[in-house]
Amino acid sequence: MLLYNSQVSGNCYKVRLLFAHLGVQYERREVDVVDRSNRVELLGELNPALRVPTLVLDDGRPLAESNAILFYFAERTPYLPEDRYERAQVLQWLFFEQYSHEPNIAVVRFWVGYSDAPPADAEVETRRRAGYTALDSMERHLSSRTFHVGERFTIADISLYAYTHVAAEGGFDLAGYPAIRAWLDRVAGQPGHEPITA
């Protein structure tokens, strides 16, 4: 398989992290997250959104969107529950991650750490406040739980870990989030864990 990847992208890291846990072998092709000038030529036939991660399966079929890739590969593994309700809860957190978490925490991180032309400070702070709202939701949930779904490590945790563990790069202070910090340690302590730099 071939993964169109950006090493700094949390969305790409999710896929790499699940593959590390599953022992999946794949090749990487690095794609610049800032310079998008060749995206049509590179990804136009594979992913209409022209985003990474984009994965080309062994049979040549493309699959895009990080959480869709997670769901596909977690099927029939311990990382996706068999129970119908718990599977829906995993989806709940995957949707939350892409709607409430990633658009704020990841975007602020990109603006602060990687963009040559970030928006005005007021817009950054608006997104940062929304990011804290997402973190508040996670803190409430994790205050009485070990992991997000079913008291075990699933792709819900992998998805949310990716940008939460680097939130400080966007100026987010996790000091007031003890449940999240304990959960981050539990995720990093899972067998087969690899850092975003791997």
Backbone bond lengths (Angstrom), bond angles and torsions (degrees), N, CA, C in turn:
res aa  C-N    CA-C-N  psi(-1)  N-CA   C-N-CA  omega(-1)  CA-C   N-CA-C  phi
1 M - - - 1.457 - - 1.518 108.95 -
2 L 1.324 114.48 155.06 1.462 120.89 179.50 1.522 109.17 -123.00
3 L 1.333 116.67 124.74 1.456 122.85 178.34 1.519 108.98 -106.39
4 Y 1.320 116.70 116.91 1.462 121.14 168.79 1.520 105.95 -77.60
5 N 1.317 116.69 116.58 1.448 123.43 -161.30 1.523 111.11 -133.35
6 S 1.321 115.12 150.19 1.459 121.68 163.98 1.514 106.79 -123.57
7 Q 1.314 116.88 126.86 1.456 121.23 -174.41 1.526 112.44 -62.63
8 V 1.332 118.14 -30.57 1.468 120.36 -176.87 1.527 112.82 -89.05
9 S 1.316 117.37 -11.25 1.461 121.24 -176.50 1.519 111.72 -76.64
10 G 1.334 115.92 125.90 1.455 119.99 174.27 1.515 112.19 -65.70
11 N 1.325 117.20 -33.15 1.461 120.15 178.37 1.524 110.94 -63.83
12 C 1.323 117.34 -39.81 1.466 120.53 175.92 1.526 110.57 -70.89
13 Y 1.318 116.00 -37.85 1.467 120.18 179.67 1.516 111.67 -60.33
14 K 1.325 118.43 -37.82 1.462 120.79 177.14 1.521 110.80 -52.28
15 V 1.321 115.44 -47.66 1.465 120.92 -177.69 1.523 109.79 -65.61
16 R 1.326 116.63 -47.02 1.468 119.95 179.57 1.524 111.28 -60.75
17 L 1.344 116.61 -38.14 1.461 120.51 -178.78 1.523 111.03 -67.09
18 L 1.324 117.83 -45.15 1.465 119.15 177.17 1.522 110.17 -62.90
19 F 1.322 117.67 -42.28 1.462 119.94 178.45 1.532 111.10 -60.80
20 A 1.333 117.09 -37.53 1.467 119.98 177.15 1.525 110.63 -62.56
21 H 1.334 116.98 -42.88 1.463 120.34 179.11 1.522 111.92 -66.46
22 L 1.314 116.70 -34.47 1.468 120.84 -177.10 1.523 112.90 -89.06
23 G 1.326 117.72 -12.21 1.458 120.45 -175.99 1.515 113.35 72.19
24 V 1.327 116.96 28.78 1.470 121.80 -179.25 1.527 109.53 -78.92
25 Q 1.316 115.86 132.11 1.458 121.52 177.81 1.533 109.60 -92.21
26 Y 1.322 116.06 139.14 1.456 120.38 -179.26 1.517 109.23 -161.07
27 E 1.329 115.36 164.73 1.458 121.63 173.95 1.515 108.37 -106.54
28 R 1.338 115.73 156.31 1.466 121.15 178.79 1.518 109.88 -118.54
29 R 1.324 114.10 144.59 1.461 120.56 167.94 1.520 106.46 -126.64
30 E 1.327 116.79 117.34 1.461 121.17 -175.28 1.531 110.79 -74.70
31 V 1.328 114.65 138.17 1.462 122.78 179.61 1.521 107.60 -127.14
32 D 1.309 117.18 133.71 1.464 122.23 -179.46 1.530 109.53 -73.39
33 V 1.336 116.60 128.50 1.465 119.24 -179.51 1.518 112.24 -82.09
34 V 1.322 117.55 -15.68 1.463 120.22 -179.88 1.528 110.24 -95.43
35 D 1.320 117.36 -51.06 1.464 122.08 -179.91 1.527 108.73 -85.04
36 R 1.329 115.68 106.10 1.465 121.36 -177.63 1.529 112.10 -104.02
37 S 1.332 117.11 16.89 1.461 120.97 -171.18 1.525 113.72 -65.15
38 N 1.329 118.28 -25.70 1.466 119.47 -178.20 1.524 113.28 -107.80
39 R 1.319 117.02 16.60 1.467 119.69 -175.23 1.534 113.10 -63.81
40 V 1.325 117.91 -38.65 1.468 119.41 -178.98 1.518 110.05 -62.92
41 E 1.333 116.96 -46.44 1.463 120.36 179.93 1.527 111.04 -65.94
42 L 1.322 116.46 -37.51 1.452 121.22 -174.67 1.524 112.91 -78.45
43 L 1.334 116.70 -45.38 1.463 120.71 -171.07 1.521 114.65 -119.37
44 G 1.320 117.68 -3.99 1.464 120.81 -172.84 1.510 115.25 -55.84
45 E 1.328 117.24 -34.72 1.470 120.80 179.68 1.528 111.97 -86.08
46 L 1.324 116.78 -9.82 1.465 120.86 -173.71 1.517 113.38 -108.08
47 N 1.325 117.04 -35.99 1.459 121.63 -172.07 1.525 108.64 -146.55
48 P 1.323 117.89 108.71 1.469 119.51 -177.01 1.521 113.23 -61.53
49 A 1.326 118.24 -22.51 1.464 120.90 178.43 1.528 112.34 -82.62
50 L 1.327 117.24 -10.47 1.474 122.74 176.73 1.527 112.56 59.39
51 R 1.342 116.05 36.67 1.465 120.50 -177.39 1.520 110.84 -116.26
52 V 1.322 113.79 159.87 1.460 120.61 168.63 1.533 107.65 -107.54
53 P 1.336 116.20 148.30 1.454 126.79 4.80 1.527 112.65 -78.51
54 T 1.300 114.10 144.04 1.457 122.75 166.32 1.514 105.84 -126.31
55 L 1.313 116.40 130.31 1.453 121.85 -176.85 1.522 109.04 -115.48
56 V 1.319 116.31 135.43 1.462 121.52 172.30 1.526 106.84 -106.44
57 L 1.317 115.76 115.24 1.458 121.77 -178.14 1.528 110.49 -68.63
58 D 1.323 116.06 166.90 1.469 121.03 -179.06 1.523 112.46 -56.31
59 D 1.334 116.62 -31.17 1.470 119.85 -178.86 1.527 112.67 -88.46
60 G 1.345 116.96 4.70 1.458 120.95 176.10 1.510 115.27 94.36
61 R 1.326 117.73 -9.52 1.458 119.38 178.85 1.528 110.06 -74.39
62 P 1.349 117.46 138.12 1.467 120.31 178.08 1.526 111.44 -89.51
63 L 1.329 115.11 151.65 1.455 121.75 174.97 1.520 107.62 -141.04
64 A 1.327 115.94 129.12 1.466 121.13 -176.53 1.518 110.22 -124.13
65 E 1.330 114.98 173.40 1.459 126.37 -177.60 1.530 109.51 73.73
66 S 1.314 114.82 117.82 1.461 121.17 -171.52 1.522 113.58 -54.52
67 N 1.316 117.48 -45.20 1.463 118.89 -175.74 1.525 112.05 -73.00
68 A 1.335 117.61 -28.33 1.462 120.27 173.37 1.524 110.32 -66.60
69 I 1.333 116.17 -40.45 1.464 120.21 177.33 1.520 110.07 -64.00
70 L 1.334 117.46 -43.31 1.464 120.62 176.96 1.525 110.73 -57.68
71 F 1.321 116.72 -47.60 1.460 121.36 -176.76 1.533 110.50 -62.16
72 Y 1.325 116.73 -42.11 1.464 122.04 -178.91 1.524 110.79 -60.78
73 F 1.331 117.10 -47.07 1.455 120.28 -175.11 1.530 113.35 -82.57
74 A 1.310 117.31 -19.48 1.469 119.90 178.96 1.517 112.60 -81.01
75 E 1.313 117.22 -14.78 1.459 121.17 179.62 1.528 110.33 -54.05
76 R 1.347 115.46 131.55 1.463 123.27 179.70 1.534 112.48 60.57
77 T 1.326 116.22 32.75 1.466 121.73 172.18 1.528 107.54 -128.69
78 P 1.327 118.82 169.08 1.464 120.54 177.46 1.530 113.63 -65.47
79 Y 1.332 118.36 -11.07 1.467 121.16 -175.13 1.528 113.37 -85.66
80 L 1.348 117.06 -2.59 1.460 121.94 175.47 1.520 107.92 -137.80
81 P 1.330 117.50 114.12 1.477 119.73 -175.78 1.524 112.27 -61.10
82 E 1.307 115.55 151.57 1.462 120.91 175.20 1.525 111.36 -82.49
83 D 1.330 117.18 -29.12 1.457 121.78 -179.70 1.534 110.21 -61.34
84 R 1.321 116.33 131.60 1.463 121.35 -175.02 1.519 112.53 -58.94
85 Y 1.326 117.29 -44.41 1.462 121.06 -178.81 1.524 110.81 -66.27
86 E 1.329 116.74 -44.38 1.456 119.34 179.90 1.530 111.95 -65.85
87 R 1.328 117.53 -34.24 1.474 119.92 175.32 1.531 109.89 -63.16
88 A 1.315 115.64 -40.74 1.467 118.95 177.70 1.525 110.75 -65.62
89 Q 1.328 117.59 -36.23 1.464 119.94 175.87 1.530 111.31 -64.18
90 V 1.323 117.18 -39.60 1.467 119.51 174.79 1.526 109.88 -58.39
91 L 1.323 116.62 -46.70 1.470 119.73 177.85 1.523 110.92 -61.01
92 Q 1.328 117.00 -39.18 1.469 120.73 177.48 1.526 110.36 -53.44
93 W 1.333 116.70 -46.66 1.464 120.17 -177.96 1.525 112.11 -74.47
94 L 1.333 117.75 -31.91 1.466 119.43 175.29 1.527 110.45 -65.47
95 F 1.324 116.86 -40.77 1.472 120.10 177.75 1.526 110.79 -68.04
96 F 1.323 116.95 -41.55 1.459 121.26 176.50 1.522 110.38 -58.31
97 E 1.319 115.75 -43.49 1.471 119.81 -178.47 1.521 110.77 -59.95
98 Q 1.311 117.83 -42.77 1.459 120.10 -176.48 1.533 113.08 -82.46
99 Y 1.315 117.66 -20.13 1.470 119.96 -177.33 1.523 112.39 -98.21
100 S 1.319 117.69 -41.17 1.468 121.33 -172.82 1.523 113.91 -110.51
101 H 1.310 117.29 -30.73 1.461 122.28 -171.64 1.536 111.21 -94.07
102 E 1.303 117.00 -64.38 1.468 121.94 -175.11 1.529 113.59 -60.10
103 P 1.344 119.69 -42.83 1.471 119.04 -178.29 1.524 113.55 -63.71
104 N 1.306 117.06 -14.09 1.465 120.57 -179.62 1.529 111.65 -110.17
105 I 1.314 117.17 -57.96 1.464 119.70 -176.90 1.523 110.76 -66.71
106 A 1.327 117.66 -47.16 1.461 120.27 -178.73 1.521 111.50 -67.89
107 V 1.315 116.83 -40.62 1.473 119.96 -177.76 1.519 110.70 -66.35
108 V 1.330 117.61 -43.28 1.471 119.65 177.64 1.530 109.91 -62.99
109 R 1.317 117.42 -42.45 1.469 120.48 176.95 1.524 110.82 -57.51
110 F 1.327 117.08 -44.19 1.465 120.65 179.42 1.528 110.60 -63.85
111 W 1.332 116.24 -46.72 1.472 119.51 -179.28 1.527 111.19 -60.08
112 V 1.333 116.55 -44.17 1.466 120.92 -175.65 1.526 111.67 -73.65
113 G 1.326 116.34 -41.33 1.455 119.31 -170.67 1.506 117.72 -101.13
114 Y 1.346 117.64 -19.77 1.459 118.41 -169.74 1.523 115.26 -133.22
115 S 1.314 117.91 -18.17 1.464 120.05 -175.34 1.525 111.65 -83.11
116 D 1.330 115.14 138.02 1.463 120.65 174.48 1.524 111.45 -81.16
117 A 1.330 116.42 -17.15 1.464 119.98 -177.09 1.529 110.04 -139.79
118 P 1.338 117.40 69.62 1.461 118.68 179.34 1.525 111.08 -67.72
119 P 1.322 117.00 158.55 1.464 119.56 178.66 1.532 111.28 -72.73
120 A 1.305 114.93 -179.85 1.463 120.93 179.55 1.529 110.45 -60.80
121 D 1.328 115.41 152.59 1.468 121.43 -178.27 1.524 112.47 -54.00
122 A 1.328 116.97 -35.53 1.467 119.93 -178.11 1.526 111.07 -63.58
123 E 1.322 116.87 -39.17 1.470 119.82 178.92 1.524 110.96 -69.61
124 V 1.328 116.58 -38.85 1.460 120.26 176.96 1.529 109.38 -60.71
125 E 1.320 117.19 -45.12 1.467 120.64 -178.50 1.520 112.16 -67.19
126 T 1.330 117.51 -34.29 1.465 120.34 175.91 1.520 110.33 -61.79
127 R 1.332 116.52 -45.65 1.469 120.68 177.72 1.528 111.00 -66.30
128 R 1.320 116.95 -38.10 1.459 119.57 -179.70 1.527 110.28 -63.81
129 R 1.333 117.51 -40.77 1.468 120.39 177.19 1.527 110.57 -61.36
130 A 1.324 116.71 -41.37 1.467 120.02 177.77 1.528 110.73 -65.87
131 G 1.325 116.74 -34.01 1.456 119.98 175.55 1.516 111.74 -64.29
132 Y 1.316 116.27 -41.69 1.467 119.41 176.66 1.533 111.21 -63.63
133 T 1.313 118.16 -34.57 1.464 120.92 176.16 1.524 110.49 -61.71
134 A 1.334 116.17 -41.29 1.469 119.92 176.82 1.528 110.64 -64.72
135 L 1.328 116.61 -42.75 1.467 120.06 178.13 1.530 111.15 -63.43
136 D 1.328 116.85 -36.97 1.468 120.32 176.48 1.529 110.92 -58.89
137 S 1.332 116.25 -42.20 1.470 120.53 179.02 1.524 110.83 -62.18
138 M 1.313 116.31 -44.48 1.462 120.14 178.84 1.519 111.49 -64.21
139 E 1.330 116.93 -42.24 1.471 120.83 -179.79 1.525 110.64 -60.69
140 R 1.339 117.00 -44.60 1.468 119.71 178.37 1.525 110.51 -59.56
141 H 1.314 116.25 -44.90 1.464 120.92 -177.14 1.530 111.36 -66.68
142 L 1.323 116.77 -44.72 1.460 121.02 -174.82 1.530 113.30 -79.91
143 S 1.321 117.45 -10.02 1.471 119.46 -177.82 1.525 111.95 -63.69
144 S 1.320 117.81 -20.64 1.465 120.77 179.28 1.525 111.83 -126.12
145 R 1.353 116.89 17.97 1.457 120.31 -177.22 1.521 110.67 -139.02
146 T 1.317 114.94 155.89 1.458 121.08 176.44 1.516 111.06 -83.08
147 F 1.339 115.88 -43.92 1.462 123.05 178.49 1.519 108.30 -133.93
148 H 1.312 117.65 176.84 1.464 120.28 -172.03 1.531 113.88 -72.74
149 V 1.333 117.34 -33.14 1.466 119.71 -175.65 1.524 109.96 -135.11
150 G 1.318 115.85 128.23 1.456 121.26 169.33 1.515 115.60 63.41
151 E 1.330 117.16 20.79 1.460 120.80 177.97 1.524 113.37 57.77
152 R 1.344 115.79 28.57 1.465 118.98 174.12 1.517 109.41 -145.46
153 F 1.311 114.87 159.65 1.458 123.74 -176.19 1.526 110.08 -72.30
154 T 1.339 115.83 120.97 1.464 121.16 -179.04 1.528 109.55 -132.77
155 I 1.328 114.84 -179.42 1.463 119.21 177.22 1.526 111.73 -66.20
156 A 1.323 118.67 -17.40 1.471 119.94 172.52 1.524 109.45 -61.63
157 D 1.320 116.35 -41.73 1.468 120.77 178.90 1.522 111.31 -70.34
158 I 1.322 117.03 -41.76 1.466 120.01 178.48 1.522 109.94 -59.59
159 S 1.327 116.25 -45.98 1.460 120.58 -178.08 1.523 111.72 -60.93
160 L 1.317 116.61 -46.75 1.463 120.17 -177.07 1.531 112.95 -76.83
161 Y 1.307 116.86 -27.16 1.466 120.42 179.15 1.530 111.07 -64.34
162 A 1.320 116.46 -38.87 1.462 121.22 -168.82 1.521 113.29 -50.68
163 Y 1.327 117.34 -51.34 1.467 119.06 -179.43 1.523 113.00 -95.22
164 T 1.333 118.10 -21.13 1.469 118.47 178.65 1.522 110.87 -66.61
165 H 1.322 117.48 -39.97 1.466 119.58 -174.12 1.526 112.50 -72.71
166 V 1.333 117.62 -13.92 1.477 120.81 175.86 1.529 110.84 -114.77
167 A 1.322 117.16 17.63 1.471 120.81 -177.58 1.527 112.26 -60.01
168 A 1.317 117.21 -30.70 1.469 120.29 179.44 1.531 111.44 -60.04
169 E 1.333 117.45 -27.67 1.467 120.77 177.62 1.525 111.70 -64.82
170 G 1.326 116.52 -18.50 1.462 121.33 175.77 1.518 112.56 -101.64
171 G 1.326 116.40 9.85 1.460 120.38 178.76 1.513 114.17 86.46
172 F 1.320 118.32 13.32 1.466 121.26 178.04 1.525 109.01 -84.32
173 D 1.309 116.06 133.00 1.458 122.28 179.81 1.525 108.60 -102.92
174 L 1.327 116.67 115.04 1.468 120.96 -178.25 1.523 113.03 -93.43
175 A 1.319 117.08 9.34 1.470 119.86 -178.15 1.522 112.06 -58.39
176 G 1.297 118.10 -34.04 1.461 122.13 -178.88 1.514 113.81 -88.33
177 Y 1.329 117.93 15.94 1.461 122.38 -176.43 1.537 110.08 -126.63
178 P 1.320 117.28 69.31 1.469 119.25 -175.70 1.524 113.98 -62.61
179 A 1.327 117.76 -35.84 1.466 119.47 -179.48 1.522 110.40 -67.94
180 I 1.321 116.57 -39.48 1.468 119.85 177.20 1.519 110.21 -65.42
181 R 1.324 117.71 -43.79 1.465 119.86 -178.24 1.532 111.02 -63.60
182 A 1.329 117.36 -39.19 1.467 120.40 177.14 1.529 110.56 -65.93
183 W 1.323 116.22 -40.07 1.469 120.86 177.89 1.530 110.56 -64.75
184 L 1.329 118.21 -41.73 1.465 120.76 177.18 1.528 110.36 -57.46
185 D 1.320 116.62 -41.71 1.465 120.11 177.89 1.524 111.28 -64.34
186 R 1.330 117.11 -40.25 1.470 119.86 179.26 1.521 110.88 -64.69
187 V 1.318 116.79 -42.01 1.469 119.64 179.00 1.527 109.98 -63.38
188 A 1.326 116.95 -46.45 1.464 120.52 -179.24 1.524 111.85 -65.34
189 G 1.320 117.50 -20.96 1.452 121.72 179.78 1.514 114.57 -88.38
190 Q 1.331 117.61 -0.43 1.460 120.23 -179.95 1.524 110.95 -69.27
191 P 1.343 117.79 141.16 1.466 120.41 177.01 1.535 110.56 -56.48
192 G 1.312 116.36 135.50 1.457 120.60 178.99 1.516 114.66 87.62
193 H 1.321 116.79 0.23 1.466 119.74 -178.85 1.523 111.24 -62.16
194 E 1.334 115.28 139.78 1.458 121.54 174.20 1.520 108.61 -128.19
195 P 1.330 118.18 142.97 1.461 120.42 177.88 1.523 111.63 -73.83
196 I 1.312 116.79 166.37 1.460 121.71 -179.31 1.525 111.38 -63.09
197 T 1.324 117.50 -22.27 1.455 121.66 -178.88 1.528 113.15 -81.94
198 A 1.347 117.52 -8.68 1.475 120.35 -176.25 1.526 111.47 -73.11
